[in-house]
Amino acid sequence: MSSSVIEPIVYFLVVITFGLIAFKAKAVDFGGLIASIFIGYMILLGSGWYWFLIMLVFFTITTQFTKFKYGYKERLGFAQEKGGVRSWPNVLANGGAAAFFSVMEFRFGGGIYAVAFLGAVASATADTLATEVGLLSKKEPRLITNLKKKVPAGTSGGITPIGTIAAFFASFIIGITATILNIVGEASPIKILAIVTLGGIIGSITDSILGATIQRKGLCENCGKMTESSKHCGKITKKLRGIGFVDNNVVNFSSTVIGSLITLTFFILT
Ligand SMILES: [Zn+2]
């Protein structure tokens, strides 16, 4: 067999292997596994091992921090559902933009898609860590659109100092990895590190702003609980605020796209 036949098969086996490891570790459910295999395959096929490695760094960090002190977050009532196992909408929301830029790189090449990819991954990593580390904050979160207002832990749009620091480090780690792997060909490593770190933080801030403004918030008319889920106690919740279809995943996806565009803008302007 020629290498053009073998390569896609090897890629497929690799993504299935990593997918099954994630499934076994309860990082993803079955739908999440299929979505992860799809995204991983797009990235490997589109742009190869180094980009895939960046995705693995994202996946490993976010999974570890989701599981970290899970019991405590669960007692607070704001842990990710189902033991932190991610479902397909969550996987697509965090990795969809990255997979798209990877395919664009394959089709057109030229460095700018690498920058957009890094911005999307840095945003997703920063936002996930800001949330997961922020839940452990001893200080009450404050609303990003009104810093005088304190909100309960787990509220979309709520920010904490340690969550914000975590977002910075998350973004920085993606930037460092990209620099070491020399993902963006001829660009200066310092520049890539700076714009990816900054782009990721801004992506994560965007996530909080969208979470505080357009994300749907509802009231369960059965138990009286305010919730961000469209369903509670088996019934559709009453919309109090936001846009009907804008849930956490729509906000996540939008902020990875905005984070990538901002990173790209920095890349072009500097
Ligand atoms: Zn309820």
Residues whose N, C-alpha, C, O or C-beta is under 5 A from the ligand:
A	BS01	ZN	C220 N222 C223 K225 H232 C233
